[in-house]
């Protein structure tokens, strides 16, 4: 299992930042101003969120006049998706193990109850 990048997951853990990533993926790129116009968030808040996404490597930017134009870094997004798949697989394995333990406990309990009932029926 690869090391999970906490900064990456912290960055995409915020619903506003996930929405920004969605918009950038659909539009191909965008500025803080264009993103703020599509969301109910101020331009300043968008700029702060973009900084977090940039530090996590999820977006890259280039100067565009007085603003910066952002686009999603496909390689880093693919890395995030791969990590999510790994985490999902690990949790699936854990849940299968928990289910197995619970079924074993249930089976033991049923067998114990059946034994007790048989003993009660055969008692004088």
C-alpha positions in Angstrom: 0.0 0.0 0.0 1.3 3.4 -0.9 1.7 6.1 1.7 -1.5 8.2 1.9 -0.8 11.9 1.3 -2.5 13.7 4.1 -2.1 17.1 2.5 -3.7 15.9 -0.6 -6.7 14.4 1.3 -7.0 17.5 3.4 -7.1 19.6 0.3 -9.9 17.6 -1.4 -11.7 16.9 1.9 -13.3 20.3 1.7 -16.6 20.4 -0.4 -15.9 23.9 -1.8 -12.5 22.7 -3.1 -14.0 19.6 -4.6 -16.6 21.8 -6.4 -13.7 24.0 -7.7 -12.0 20.9 -9.0 -15.2 19.8 -10.7 -15.6 23.2 -12.3 -12.0 23.3 -13.5 -12.3 19.8 -14.9 -15.5 20.8 -16.8 -14.2 24.1 -18.0 -10.6 23.1 -18.6 -9.3 26.1 -16.6 -10.4 29.1 -14.7 -9.5 32.1 -12.7 -10.4 33.0 -9.1 -12.9 35.5 -10.5 -14.5 33.1 -12.9 -14.8 30.4 -10.2 -16.3 32.8 -7.7 -18.9 33.8 -10.3 -20.0 30.2 -10.6 -20.1 29.6 -6.8 -21.5 31.3 -3.8 -18.1 32.1 -2.5 -16.1 35.4 -2.6 -13.2 35.8 -5.0 -10.9 36.1 -1.9 -12.2 32.8 -0.5 -11.7 31.1 -3.9 -8.2 32.4 -4.1 -7.4 30.9 -0.6 -8.9 27.6 -1.6 -6.9 27.6 -4.9 -3.8 28.2 -2.8 -4.5 25.0 -0.8 -5.2 23.1 -4.0 -2.0 24.4 -5.5 0.1 23.4 -2.5 -1.3 19.9 -2.7 -0.4 19.8 -6.4 -3.9 19.4 -7.6 -3.9 22.5 -9.6 -1.3 24.4 -11.6 -1.5 28.1 -12.5 -0.1 30.5 -15.1 -0.3 34.2 -15.3 -3.2 35.5 -17.3 -3.1 39.3 -17.4 -3.8 40.6 -13.9 -5.0 37.2 -12.7 -3.8 33.6 -12.7 -5.4 30.9 -14.7 -5.7 27.5 -12.9 -6.1 24.0 -14.4 -6.2 20.6 -12.7 -3.0 18.6 -12.6 -4.1 15.4 -14.2 -1.2 13.3 -12.8 -1.9 14.4 -9.2 -5.6 13.9 -9.6 -4.9 10.4 -10.9 -2.7 9.8 -7.8 -5.6 10.9 -5.6 -8.0 8.6 -7.4 -5.5 5.7 -7.0 -5.1 6.5 -3.3 -8.9 6.5 -2.9 -9.1 3.1 -4.6 -6.5 1.8 -2.2 -8.3 3.1 0.9 -11.5 1.7 -0.4 -9.9 -1.8 -0.9 -8.4 -1.7 2.5 -11.7 -0.8 4.1 -13.4 -3.5 2.1 -11.0 -6.1 3.5 -11.5 -4.7 7.0 -15.3 -4.9 6.7 -15.1 -8.5 5.3 -13.0 -9.4 8.4 -15.5 -7.7 10.7 -18.3 -9.6 9.0 -16.5 -12.9 9.4 -15.9 -12.3 13.1 -19.5 -11.3 13.6 -20.8 -14.4 11.8 -18.5 -16.6 13.9 -19.8 -15.0 17.1 -23.4 -15.4 15.9 -22.7 -19.1 15.1 -21.2 -19.7 18.5 -24.1 -18.0 20.2 -26.6 -20.0 18.2 -24.8 -23.3 19.0 -24.6 -22.4 22.7 -28.3 -21.6 22.8 -29.2 -24.8 21.0 -27.1 -26.8 23.4 -28.8 -25.1 26.4 -32.2 -25.8 25.0 -31.3 -29.5 24.5 -30.0 -29.7 28.0 -33.2 -28.1 29.4 -35.4 -30.6 27.4 -33.5 -33.6 28.6 -33.4 -32.5 32.3 -35.9 -34.4 34.6 
